[in-house]
Amino acid sequence: MTGPGVPVRPDLRELDGYHSPQVDVDVRLNTNESPLPPPEQWLAEVRDEMGSIDFNRYPDREAVALRQALAQFHGVDVARVFAANGSNEVLQCLLLAYGGAGRTVALFEPTYALHRHIALITATEVVSAWRGPDHRLDLDEVDRVLAESDPVITFVCSPNNPTGRAETPDTVAHVLARARGLVVVDEAYGQFASWSALELARQQRPETARLVVVRTFSKTWSMAACRLGYLVAHPDVVAACAMVALPYHLDAMTQLAGRLALGHVAAMEQRVALLTEERGRIAAALGEMAVDSWPSDANFILFRPVHRSARQVWEHLLASSVLVRDCSTWPGLDECLRVTVGTPEENDRFLAALGAALEEGP
């Protein structure tokens, strides 16, 4: 069969789709999902309330009940909350509303690949600079990029994926003070860190009108299958995102699931506490192995084998039915691997397999 004969946009021809290859393994630690399911009580509530959904009718276009619950959870007005299909659709709405041809966004590598990817899909120019040796923002480079490119959006991923470190309050305040456009703090892993930019957002000072905090239910809420994300920002930003979102973009089941999850905060915090403790245990074990590793404020750890290639170690782990993320060819991450914090049993399997992989000869 011949193709349609209609070329895609020239600027998209070299663009690769974002993906994380999956294989059938016993221990999957490559996509930063929660290894723990949501509470049984939450699932029972979802099943019970499903019966109240009018499946022949469109969902609430404004997702009012969900947004009200999120607003109450964060102590903000409902007009400051926008929800969508995962944090990636939130980012897409921001770029559709504020990016586009002739506009520029700034980001700092290595960082979350979707910031660049979605910007390019929306025909937005991307300017970037490297982070410092510790993978935190280099403020001199931040100042240079902001002065030279005057971006409409500056992305700050905190904790940063794939490197793990969260930015300090002073660093985020520094960026916010110097950027004339929006500062989007992507906190997909925010609940694993000790500080959130939401604390700045609640202050409602003149400069915080340009602050956007993005979060997801995929990690700490154990709801990756639901695809639910949201932002907290000035009402004008919320209105702009609503303007470019497709009609009825957030289905009734997802709205219901997210609203009910917010009734189980204590269970979420218990999961976060367990994974944070396990993160510390993995970090301590890595410190005794022939790897370089970086401190993490998220639910994953970046590390680099010292005496063996990352690909050799990755393949050995895979042969042991343990899957981690191979970052070894990503810019700025030569020979690095990233492991998601799993259950204690999964982490034991990973550490044992990694130890065996490192002990093998070249």
N, C-alpha and C positions, 0 to 999 in steps of 0.2 A: 504494500500500500504506500502510495506517495504521500508526502507531507502536505500541509496546507499551502505552502509556498509563501507564507506571510512571515517575515522575519520579526523576531522580538526586538525590543529597543536596543540600539547599538551598545548602550552603556551597561546592559545586563548580560551581554554575550559571554563575558569571562567570569560571571558571578556563579559561584557554586552554592547549592542549597545547604543550609545548616543541618547537620545530622550527627548523631552519636551512634556508631555501629553497635548492634546488639547481637550477641551470640548466646546459645543455650549453655548456661553455666550454673553451678550450685550457688556461687557467691557473686552477686552483681554489685560492684562498688565503683561504677564509672559515671553515673548520671546525677549524683547528689540528691536523689530522692530520699525520703525518710524510709528507713528499713522497718519502721514500726507502723502498724495499721492505726487508723483513728479509733476512738473509743467505741465499744460495742453499743453503748447507750446512744451515741450519736447516730450510728447506723440504724438502730431501732426507730429513732425519731424520724429519720429520713424516710424509712419505709412507711411509717405511719402517715406522714404528711403527704406522701406521694398521691394518696387517694384524694387529696383536696385540689390537685392540679387539674385545671380544665385543659386537657391535652389538645382539644380542638381549637383552642384560642391562643393567640400570641401571648408571650410573656409580658410582664410589666416592662415597658421600654425604658423607664427611668430606674428600674431596680431599686425602688424607694425603700422597701423593707430591709434589704441587704445593706444599702448605703446608710440607713439610719443606725443599724446595728454596728457597722464599722465606725461611724462617727461617734457613737457612744463609747465604743471600745477605746478609741484614741483620744477622746475628750475634745472633739472639734465639731464644728457645725456641719450638717449634712451637705451643705452646698460646697464643701471643700473636698468631697469624696467622689471619685469616678471609678467604676468597676468595669472589667472587661474579661475576655477569654485568656487568662494567663497574663503575667506581667509583660510578655512579648507583645500582645495586642495593645496594652497600655502604651508601651514604647512606640508602637506603630502609629497610634493615634496622635501622640505628641509630635512625631515627625511629620505626619500628614498635615497637622495644624500649623506647625511652626517651621518646618523644613521646606524642602523643594528646591527647584532650580534657582541658582543665584544666591542661595543661603548656605551657611557653613555650620557644622557642629564640630566640637572638639572632644577628643578622648585621649586617654593615656595608657599606652601599651606596656606590658601585656594586660589585656582586660577582656571583658565579656564580648565574644565575637558578634553577638546579635546587635550591639550598639552600632557597629560599622555596617553590618549586613543590612539592617533595616534602613539605615540612613541612605545607603546606596540604592536600595529598592525605590525609595521615595525621591531619587534624583538629587539628594542633598550632598554637597561636597563635605568631605571629611578631612580634617587636619588632626595630626596626632603628634605626640611626643612620648619619649620613654620615661617610665617611672625610674625612681632611684634604685640603687643596688639592693635595697631591702624591700623592693616592690611597693613602697609607699610613694605618694605623689612627691615629686621634686618641685617645690614651690617656685623656684627660679624658672623652671621650664613652664610651669603653669602660667606665670606672669608673662613670659615671652609669647606663648601661644595666644593668650587672651588679647595681648596688645597688638599682635600682628594680624590676627584673623577676625577678631570681634564676633565670635560665634553666637548664633541664636540659641544654641543649647550647648552646655558643657556637661559631659557625663562624668559622674564620680561613682564608681562601683565600690560599695563599702558594706560589708567585707568584699574585697575584690575577688572576682572569679577570673582566672583559676589560681591566683596566688595566695588568697586567704586572709590577708590583713585588712582590718578596718581602719579607716582614717580617723584622726582625732577630731574633737569638736573645734579646736583652733584651726585645723587644716580646712575643714568644710567652711568655717566662717571666713577664712582667708579667700577661698575661691569665690564665695558669695559676694564678698566685698569688692572684688575686682572684675567679676564677670558682669557685663551689661545685659546679657540675655538670661534665659532660664538656666538654673543649675539643677540637674536631675540626679538625685542621689538614689542609685539603684540598691535597695536593701533586700534583695531576695533572700539573703541569709542574715538579715538584721537581728533576729531574735537570738542568734547564737553569740552576738557581740555584747559588750558591756555598755554601749552607748548608741543612741539612734538620733539621726538628724530630725526626727519628729519632735525632739525637744526644742530645736531651733524653730521649727515650723509653728509650734504652738505660741511662740512669743509674739508673732504678728507685728514685727518691726517693719519699717519701710522696705529694707532689703530682703526680708523673708517673703515678700510677695512674689519673688522670682524663684523661690525654692520649691522643688517638686520632689516628694519622697515616694518611691515606687516599691510596692511589696507584693508578695505572692502567697497563695495558700499551698503551693506545691511542696514546700520543704517542712517547715515546723508544724504545719497543720495536717500533714500526712494525706494530702488531697491532690496529688499530682494528676490523677485520672480525671479530676473535675475541670481542670484548666480555669482557674480563677485567680485574677490579680487585680490590683487597684492602686490608685495614687491618692495622696493627700496633698492638696495645693490650694492656691488662691482660687476663688470661685470663677474668675475669668478663664483660668486654665482648664478647669472642669468643663465650663461651657464650650470652650474651643474643642476639647476632645469629644464631647457629646455631638458637636456639629459634624465631625468627620467620621464618627462611628456609623457602621451600617445599622439600619433599623432593626430593632429587636435582636441585637447582637449577642445578648447574654440570655441563655435559655432558662426556663423556669426551674429545671432540676438543679442547675448550678447555683442559681440564686438561693434556692431553698437550702441546699447543702452548706453553702457558706454562712448563711444566717444562723443555722442551727449549730455549726461548728463554734461560733462565738459564744455559745453557752457552755463550752467545755474548755475554758481557759486553763484551769488547773491541770487538766490532763495534758494539754499541750505543753505547759511549762515543765511537767514531769518528764515528758519525752525529750525536751530540750536539755534538761539537767542530765539525763542519762547519756545522751549523745555527747554533751560537753565533757562529761567525765571520761567517756570512752576516747574522745579526741585526745585528752591528756595522756591516757594510757598508751595510745598508738604513738604519740609524739615522743614519749619517754623511751619506748621500745626502738623507734627509729634512731634515737640518739645513741643507741648502743650498736647500731649496724653500720655497714660501710656505705652510707648514703649521706648526702647533704639534704637537709629539709628546712622548711621555712615555718615560722610560727603562724598559726591560723586562728582566726576569730569566727570561722564558719564551720560547716559540717564536713570538711574535707581537708586534706593536707597535700601539699605539693612537695615532691622529693626527687632527688637525682642520684642514681647509683654512681658510685665512685669508680669502681674497677670493671664494671661490665656495661655494655650499651643498654640504653633504656629499652630498645626493641627486644634484645635478648631476655631481659628480665620480664618484660610484658608477656612474651611468648611462654616463658617458663610458668608464670602465674596462670596464664590461660590453660596450659597443659594440666595444671593443678585445679582447674575449674574455678579460678578466681579471675574476675574481669575488672581491671582498673582502666583509667583513661590514659591513653598514650598522647602526651603533649609534646613529644620530643622534636617534632618538626614545626611547632608553632613559633612564630617570631618572638625572640627573647626568652624562649624556654627550651633551649637546646638540651636534649637528653633528659628531659623531665617527665615524670609520671605524676598522676594525681589520683589519690584514693579517697573515696567517700567513706565517712564513718558509718559502719554498719552496726548490727547487733553484737553483743560481746562474743557470741559464737562465730559470727562471720569475721570479726576482727581477729580472733584467734587463728582462723583458717588463713587469713591474709598474711599475718605476721609469720606464721610457720612456713608458708609457701615462699614468702619473700626471703626469709632467712636461708632456705634451701637454694633459692635462685642465686643469691649473692655468694654462696659458698662454692658453687660450681666453677670450674675453670672456664677460661675464655673460649 
